[in-house]
Amino acid sequence: MLSPEEFHEEYPPDKLREEIPDSPVSSLRGIQYLYGRLYTLATTGGGEYAPYLTPDAASDLVDTDDSLIVVRIDLSGDGPRLADDERGPVWVTRYTDELVQKVGHCKYPAARGIDHSVTHQAGRNSDPEKLARYAKERLTKWAADEVVAEAATAHDDGWVVDRLAALGEDDVALDAIEDGVIASLGGESATSLLTVQVKLDADGEYRWPGDLDVFNEAMRRRKLSKLVTKNKADDSSGDATDLVTGTASRTVGTSEDPQNYFLGKQRETFPGLDIEEAWRSHPISEDAAVTVMNAETFVEACTYRTFGAKVYYLPYVFGSQTPEKAYRLYGCLYRAVTETGDATPIEQAYLDQRELDADERTLRFYVSAVMPHQMSRYDVFGETLNGRLHYPTELAKTHNELVSRASMFVTEPSDDWTAPLPTNENWALLSESGERLKSVATGWYFHQTFAERDDDDADADDPRIEALVSVLSGDPVSVGVLLEEFVARIVDEETGDDEFDAFPSFLVASQFAQLCALADDGLGMLTTTDPEKEPITREPTYETILTMDTFETTIATDGGYRGEAKLESFIADTPALAPAGDDGKESVTAERRGAFLLGALVGDIGSYQEYSEDRSTTLVDQYPVKSITRSRIKKVTQETVAKTLTYTRQEKKGGQSYPGTKAEHIVDRLRETILNPDPDDWDIDTDDLRFYYALGVTYGMNDHPDWGKQQRGEPDDEHTDEEH
């Protein structure tokens, strides 16, 4: 394959302009055709037969011992005979780069049968006897093939093929070929291509198949015959307008597809398909079909596997194709093929963006995920032509900024109170990560927060793969699906075997970070059909912690009590919790806020019980997420407030001199949202209720001053990392 520099040199702009379509890409087939055309130019060059060759099929044989076995035939006399010169009838040599074009190999990807070309690829480490049989079949099977014979009849030099077939009926000649192969290999097995050389003139040289048009035409006709007879069709072809080039031509209906999508057995693609009439449902010309098949190398280089599905992320440049765009695209595809590593195509595209196109707005991607079930049957997820690198890269960037700079996770070093939510450098979603783009691209981003499955492979409606494809495509993810998955995972974690952290606070914080990142205005990747959930889709307005001055201005408190100020700020900056404006319409938002405040009180008092009372079972354990329902939330609130009052009295008897109630900043707001309105009349659904209760518990567990300093009587001039 030509390097990008060699490609540019071989195909200057004027020449390349004639070789590529100038119309904009408007379909998957258009992308495949463009890929196939670039691949053909880079491997077999231009010309009528170049798209039909498969130079990569035997690329691993190049420059290996005994990799090419040549049967040499003299056709210069009255009848065909084996070569009798010093090289003899069988020549075993090395298959080299210089011979790739000359042997004209066209692979037939089937378990049984001969290749389309007279050149045939044997299996790995075939024994000499098997290779001898394949060598003889160049005459007995390929030359005698019905389609090859028909092509020979219509060609001026068809006599060449006819004489090969005639020699294949000569037992003496066949025995000589067999003996020659076995002797040349010395009894050793080999992995080889098998081909022929023919001499047409008495004083001429032995010529390779790629040098003779009759061999090329027979190869072409045989390959085309397979495009109209798959799935037991007799002849699925007809005259129609080619959907790729827009020209009237003979079209085929059962051609192969690099993505196994446009197949006869894909009933969702071809409903009610009559296999003989498939060319009417999906007309593609013969030459275009073959060119599309040649896209496979580039297509495969731009795919990766996750959740058992194959994700396609195929780049192209938006708008009419030009040589300049083609050069940039070829460079990207070439690197995808030749540069090995563990980077996904998305990460590689991000690194190559400056090479592919300086203006990212014109760079587009075809995105889909294909889930194989059995032979020739697949599920296709979320197909789109409008994928942009912007979506996964910006999501990764936004998430990193949230957990490293947003005030819900970070405080200034001089602050003597914890941030609203915890961070942890050992939790990938709670610390800034240079691997975030890989996490998003592979779906690990959602795997960490969605409900766990018994099998890591996705099924037909797995929300993990659907969320992944949505992010890659720029399509919004349903808030309802996220909350359902989040709550299911929280409940699983609560009932798990982790004795060190019964309540999964880091998980909940991770989920909320995802929710906020997806809601970013620049992405807009959250959606809902429920107007009551609409506030969740809005971007939060948490401050970015930059300097001490900024912090002191935005987090200044009434009376200097940081806990109350941070609660007010967090609620006000979280659209899902914030009080309504002048229109007074908040209904479910108020209910959601009530669930959050109850969770905050449970988390706060539960932490107090654990660290001050040395209780092994706390309110957090007593009221797990799965126990919270509309019918029970009022009772839980009453019991939690009562427990809070009990601890208030105990502390005052013990000499604490603070006024009012313990956790008063939570209790007062909780009375307004749950104890006065009756939760029996609430409209909030269970997943919504439980997730924001869990978020509240996480907030409450992390809502405290630096207790270690206070207990030791040290000044609060430095921040410590002591947490629950």
N, C-alpha and C positions, 0 to 999 in steps of 0.2 A: 504494500500500500504506500502510495506517495506521501511524503511528509508535506505539511502545509506549504513549505517553501518550494518543494518540488512541484506540488500541485499548481501553485501560482505560476511557476516557470513553464510548466507543460501546457497550461491553459491560460494564456493572457486574456484580458477582459473581452476583446472582440471574439475570440474563439469560444470562451466559456459562455458568452451570451447566447450563442447558437445552440449550446448543449443543454441548457436548463430552461424550465418553463418560466415565462415572465409574468404569469398571472399570480395574484395573491393566493396563499394557502387558505383553503376554505373548508377542508375536511381532513379526517385522519388519512384517507387514501392519498390526499395531496401531499401530506407530510411524508408518508411512506414512499411515494413516487420520487419526491425530491431527494430523500435519503438514498434511495436505490440508484438514482442517477449519479449522485456524487460518488457513491461507492464504486459504481461501474467505471466511471472516469478515472478513479484513483487506483484501480486494480487491473482492469482489462482494457482500458482506453475507450475511445469512441468506436464507431463502426456499427454495422448492422447486427453482428452476432455477439458483440461484447456483453450485452445484458444477460445472455443465456449461459455464460460461463460461470463456474463456481471456483475461483482460484483459492479461496480460503479453505475449501473442504479438505484439501490434502496439504495444508501449509506446514503441518508438523512433520511432514516427510522431507522437506527441503534440506538438502545437504546431509542426508543420512545414508548409510550403506545399503546397497541393494534395494533402493527405494523406487526404481523405475525398471520395468521389464518390457523390452521392446521386441515384438515379432516383426521381422523384416521380410518384405515380400517384393519380388521383382515382377512388375507388370509390363515390362518393355517388350516382351516377346509375343509369340502367338497365344500363349496361355500363361496363367499365373504360376509362379514357382517361388520357393523359398530362396532367400539370398544365399549365394555361394561364394561371396567375397571373403576377405580375411576376417571380417567381423562376424560373419555367419548368420544363420536364421534367427538366433535369439541373442539379444544383447542386454546384459544386466548392468546397469549403471546407477549413477546418483541423479536424483531429481533435484534440479537447481532452479534458482530464480530465473535464469535465462530460458529455461524450458517451460515455464508456467504457461506462457502464451502459446507456445508451439504444440503442446500436447492437447490443448483445447478441451480441458476436462469439464464436464457438466454432470454433477452428482445427481443421482436419483435417490432421495431420502426415503428409502423403503427397506424393510427387513430382508425382503427377497427381490430378486430381479436384477437386471443389468442397468448400469448408468446410461444416461441419455446419449452421451458421447461414446465414440469407439474406445476412448480411454476410460478405464474402469478402476475404481478404488477397491482394493481387497481389504478384508478385515485385519485386525491387528495380529501379528505373529502367526500368519497363515503358514501351514506346512507346504513343502515344495510340491506335493501332489495336487493340493488345492490350487496353488498358484498356476500350476501347469494347466489345470482345467480352465481357470479364468483366461489364461492366454489363448487357449484354443477357441474359447467362446467369442473372442473378437471376430472370428470368422464364422463359427457355427451358429451363434446366437444373435450377436448384434447385427452383422451384415445380412442375416436372414430374417431379421425382425420385419413384421408386416409394414409398419410405418416407415422404417428406413428404406425398405424396398420400394414403397410408393414414392418416396422422395427421390430415390435414384432414377426411377422411371421418368420423372418430370424434369430431370437435370441433364444438361448436355454431357457432363462427365459421370453420369450414373454408371457407366460401364466399370468404373473403378470399384464401386461397391459390389456390383454383380460378380466381378472376378474374385473378390474376397470371399463371397458366399460360395462360389464354385470351388475355390481351394479348400473351403471348409468341408467339402464332401470327399476330399482325398485323404483316406486313412493313413497312407504313408507319410504325407505331409504333417498330419496331426500327430502321429507318433514321433516325428522328428522334432516338432515343437515341444512336446512333452519331455522328451529326452534332453533337449537343449536347456529347458528351464531347470530341471532337476540337477543336471550336471553343473550348470552355472552357479547354482546356489550351494553346491557342495553338500546337499542334504540338510541344510540349515533352514529354519523358518525365517520369514521376513514379513515386513509390512510395506506394501508396494502399490504403486500404480502400474497398470498394464495397458500397453498401447501398441500401435503399429507404425511402421514406416513403410512407404511404398516408393518404388522407382518407376517412373512413367516412360522415360526415354533411355535408350541404350547407353548413351553417353551422359546421362543426367545423374543427379544425386538422389539419395533416398530422402524423401520429404516427410515432414511431420503432419499430423492431421490438421493442425491449426493453419497450415499453409495452403490447404486445398478447400475450395468453396463447397465441393460436394459433401465433404465430411461435416462442415459447419451447417449446411442446410439440412442434412439428415438429422443432425443433433437437434437443430431448432425444431424441426417438424415433430420429432419424438417427444421433446419436452412440451410442446404445445398440445400434443394429443392428450397428455395427462391433465391438462387444465379443463378439459371438457368431459372427462369420463370418471371423475371422482364420485364416490358414493353410488357406484353402479349406474351412473348416467351413461346413456348411449352416445349422445352428442349434445351437451349443453352449450350451444353457441348460436349466434344469430347476429344479423346486422342491426346496429343501434348506435347511439351517440355515447362515446366513451365518457364516463363520469369524471375521469381525471383530466384528459386533454381537451374534451369538448368537441372532438372530431368524429365524424361518421366512420365506422370501421366494423370489422368483424369482432364481436365481443364474446367473452367466455364467462361461464357462470359458476364454475367450481374450482377456481384458482386458489392457490394456497395464500395464507395470510400470516405475516410475521407475528401477529398477536393472537392468532387463533380466534378471531372474533367473527369475521365474515365467513362463516363456514355453513355448509348445508345443514348440519345437525343443530345449529343454533336457532331454534324455533322462534325465540323472542326477536331475533334479527330478521328472520325470514318467515313470518307467520304464514301457515298454509302453503309452504313451499312445494312446488312441483319441480323436482330436481332437473328435469329436462328443460324447464323454462326459467331456471335460475338466472340466466343471462338477462332476462327482462327485469328481474327484481334488483339486480346489482350489476349493470353492464360495465365491464372494463375490457379494454382492448387487449389483444394478445401481447403486444409489446409492453403495454403499461403493466399488465399483470406480472410479466416476468421481471420488469424493473422493480415493482413493488416487492417481489420476493427477494430481490437483492438488498433490500433495506434491512434484512434481519441482523446483520453484524452491527450496524449502528443502533438499531432499535434495542437489541439486547444489551449494548453498552450503556444505554440510558434507562435501564430498569434495575430494580432491586427487589428483594423479598422481605416481607414483614407480615406477621400474623398468618403465615401460610399463603398469603396472596402475593401476586406479582404486580408491583406498582410501576406504571409507565410514566415517565416524566420527560417528554420528548420536546426539545427546544426547536423553535423556528423563529424567523424574523417576520414581524407583521408587515403587511403591505406587499406591493409588487416586488418580485425577486429581481435582484441585480447581481452582477458579478461581485461587487464589493460585499454584499450581504452573504453571497455564497461562499466567498473566501473565509469570512468570519465564522459562518456556521460549520464549514468543513474543519476548520481548526479546532473548534469545540468538540466535534464528533471524533476527530482523529485522536485527541487527547483522551476522550472517554474510552476509546478502544485500547490505546497503547499504554496509558499510565495506570498501572495497577496500584491498589491500595484499598483502605477500608472506607474511603469517602463515598457517600451516596452521590448519585447524579445531581442532586440538589446542591450539596456542598460544593461539588466540582463546578457546577454552573455558577455558583456564587463567586468562586475564585476566578472563573473564566469570564465573568461578566464584562470586564473592561475589554477583553479580546473580542467577544461576540458582538457587542454593540455598546457604544458609549452612552446611548440614551436608553435606559432600562425600560422606558415605556413602550418601545417597539419590540421588546423581547417577549415572546409568548411561549407557553408550553401546552402541549396536549397532556392531559392528566386522566388517568383511569387506574383502577385496580382490578385485576382479573383473578378470580378464585377458581382453580381447576377442581373438578369433582371426579370425573372419569374421562376416558378417552373421548376427545372432541366435544366435551360438554363443560361449559364455563359460566360463572356468574360475573357480570361486569358491574363495577361500582362507580358511580359518580363521574361519568365521562364528560369532559369539557375541553374545548379548544382555547379557552381564555385563561388558563392558568398563568400566574405571574410569579416570578421569584420574590416579588415584594411581600407576598403574604407570609410564607414560612420564615423569611429572614426578619421581617418586621415583628412578627410574633415572638421570635427568639430574642430580638433586641429589647422589645417592650417588657418581656418577662424579666430579663436580666436587670433592667433599670428599676423595675418595681421592687425586687427583693434587695437591691443594693442601695437604692437612693430614696425610695418613697417613704413618707413619714409613718405609714402603717407598719413598716418593718424596721425602720432605722431611727435612732435618736442621735442628737449631738453627744459627743463624749462627756460633756459636762452635765448632761441631764441626769437627775437622780431618780428617774422613773423609767420603767421599761416601755418599749414600743407596744402599740396595740396588739401586734401578733408576733409570734416567735420566729426566729430564723435558726438555722442549724447547718453548719458547713458540711455535715455528713448527709444531708438531704439535698438531692440534686435540684429540686424545685424551690429550695429555700436559700440558695446561695448563687451568686453570680457564676456562670459557667461558660467556658469557651466551647463546650460541647453542646450548647443549647440547640443549635441548628440541626445537629445530628439527631438529637432527641426528638425534635419536632418532625423531621423528615422520616424517621423510622417508625413513628407512632408510639415510641417509648414515652413521649410526653403525656399521652393519655393513658397508656398502660399503667403508669404509676398512680393514677387517681381514679380510674374507672373500676367498676366491680370486677373482681377476679373471676376467671373462668377455669374450668377443669382442664381445658385444652388451650394452649397458647394460640393455636390456629383459629382464625376467625370463621364464623359461620355465615350464612347467607345474609343475615340482618345484624351482624355484629356492630354495635355503635362505635367501637374503637376504630375499625377500618373506615366507617362512614365519616367519623370526625376527622380522621387523617386526610381523606380525600377532599373533604370540605375545606380544610385549611390550605391544602396545596392548590385547590381550585379557586380559592377566594370566595367560596360560598359560606354563608353563615351557618353556625351550629345551633341547634335548638337548645334553648335554656332548659326546657322541660327534660330533654334527654340528659343534659349535664347533671341536673339536680337528682334525677333518678339514679344515675350511675354513681354520683358522689355519695348519696345517702346509703346505697347498697354497700359500697366499699367501707364506709364508716362503721356500719353495723357489723360487717364481717370482721373488721379490726377490733371492735369492742369485745366481740365474743371469741377472739383468738386466744392464742397461748402466750402472748407477750406479757410476762409478769412485771416488766419494768415500766411499762407505760400503758396502763389499761385503757386510758382515753387517748385516742390517736390525734393529739393536738397538732403535731407536725404535718400529718396528712391533711387535716382540715385547713391549716394555713396554706399548704401547697395548693389545694383545690381552689381556695379563694384567690390566690395569686393568679391561677389560670383564668378564673372567671373575670378578674379585672383586666388581665392582658387581652383576652378575647374581646372585651368590651371597649377597647381603645378606639377613639374616634377615627384614627387613621386606618384602622382595620375594619371595624364594624362587623365583627364576625360572630355576633350573637343575635339570635332572632327568636321571636315567639308570636304565636297567634292569640295569646291570652293577654288582654290589656293590663291585667293585674300583675303580670310578670314583666311588663315593659320596662319598669324602672331598673330591673336587674341588667338589662341590655345596655344601659347608659354607662359611659366612662366615669369612674370615680374622680374626685378632684383632690386627692391627697397631695400635700406639699412635697416637693423634692428637697431633701435635706442637703444643703450646700455649705452654708456658713453658720457661725454662731449667731450673727445678726439676724439672718433669716429665721433661724429657729426661735429666737426670743421674740421676734415680732409676731410670728404666726401661732405660737403655742403659749403665749402669755396667758396666765390664769387669773381668775377672780379669787383674790385672797391667797394666791400662791399655792393652791391645792392642785397638783398636776393631774391626779387621777380623774377628777371631775372634768377638767378642761379637755383631757384627751378623749374621754367618752363623748363629750359634746362634739368635739371636732370630728371624731371618727364617724359618728352617726350623721352629722351634717354633710360630710364629704362622701358618704356612701349612698348613691341614689336609691338603692333598694330599701334603705332604712330611713332616709331623711324625711322629716315632717313635710306635709304638703304646703304649697304656697297659698296665695290669697284665695284660690278657688276652693280650698278646704277639702278637695277630693284626695283622700289617702287610703281609705278602707283597708285593703289587704296590706298596703305598706305599713300601716299602723300595727296590724296583726303580726306582720313579719318582725317589726321592731320590738314588739312585745316578746316574741319568741327569743330574739337575740338578747334582750335584757334579762329574761329569765335565765338563759344560759350563762350570761355574764355573772349573775349573782351565784348560780350553782357553782361555777368555776372558781369564783372568788372565795366563797365560804368553804368549798371543798378543799382548796389549797390551804386555807387557814386550819382546817381540821387535820390535815396531813402533817403540816409543819409545826403548828403551835399546840395541837391537841394530841399529836402522834396517833391519829386514828388510822387504822388499816383500811377501813371501809368509810368512804366519804360520800357526800351528796352527789358527787360526780359518778360514783359507782351505783348509788341508790337510784339515780334517775338517768339511765342510759338513753341514748338517742332513740333507740327503737321503742322506748316506752312512752315517748312524747306524742300525744294526739290532742286534737281539739277538745275532746271530752275530758281529758285528764290534766290539761295544762293549768287550769285554775287551781286544782287541788295541789299540784306540785308547787305552784307559786305560793300558796298560803303556807304550806309546810316549810318552804325555804325561807320565807320572810320570818316565820315564827322561830326558826332555828337561828336566824341572824339576830333577832332581838334577844334570844337567850345568850348568845355569845357577847352581845353588847353589854348586858347586865353583868356578866361574869368579868369582863375586862374592866368595867368601871369599879367593881368591888375590889379588883386587883390593883387599883391605883391609876388606871388609864384616865386621862383628863379631857379627852376630846369630846366636843359637844355632839348632841344628836345621836343617830344610829350608826352602827358599823356599816360600811358600804352604803352610806346614805345616798350618795350620788346615783347609785343604781336603784335602790329601794324606792325612792321618791318617784322616779320615772316609771318604774314597774307598776306601782299602784295606779298610775294614770292610764296605763295601756292594757293591763290584764285584770286587776282586781275590781276596777269600776265597770268597764264594759264587760259583758258576759261572753266568754269564749265559745259558749254553746251556739252563739249566733255568727261565729266567724265563717269566712268563705275561703280562707287560705287552704291550699291542698297540702297533703301530708308531707310530701318530699320537700316542698318549700319551707314548711314549718320546721321540719327536723334539721334541714341543713343550716338554717340561720340560728336555730337553737345550738347546734354543734359549734357554729362560728362564735356564738356568745360564750360557750363554755371555754373555748380556746382563748378568747379575749380575757375572760375572767381569771383563768389560770395564769395568764401572763401579765395581769394588771396589778402591779405592786411597786412600792419603792424598793430601794436596795436594803432589804431586811438585814443582810449580813452586817452592813455598816452600822445600822441602828442598834442591833443587838450587841455589837462590840463597842458602841459608844464612839465610833469614828466619825469624822466629818464627812458630809456627802459631797466631797469635791471631786471624786472620781467615780466613774461608772464601772461596775463589776459585772461579771457574767453569771452570777448566781441565779439559777432559775429553779422552777419546781421540779 
